[in-house]
Amino acid sequence: MVVECRTDDHATARLLGPLTHSPTRLLLDAERAALAALHGNCLTAASVHAVHDQQAGTVTVHATVLDPDGVTPVTTAATGPATDPAGTGQRAGHQLLDAGAARLLAAHP
């Protein structure tokens, strides 16, 4: 479980902090960073899934942008240190854009 509150509400953040499952938060941060790099929203035809390898100390982000016409998806995966899940997610998002996802997203906003 991940619990969020306003960033300026420090008292509530201290109370809710123990309820947050750190491994889940790590994955959430990676996935959200990938979608943010795409400037995605609820209508974006994209999928992001992060996996944490505790033994290796890494997080891998698998991401796809789907062609709204159903023809060709653009996929990628990025692996980085578990200490920087957002950086790995951003890299995955930018890899998608570089691989052609920007064209798909622009064609069908």
Disulfide bonds with the S-S distance in Angstrom:
none
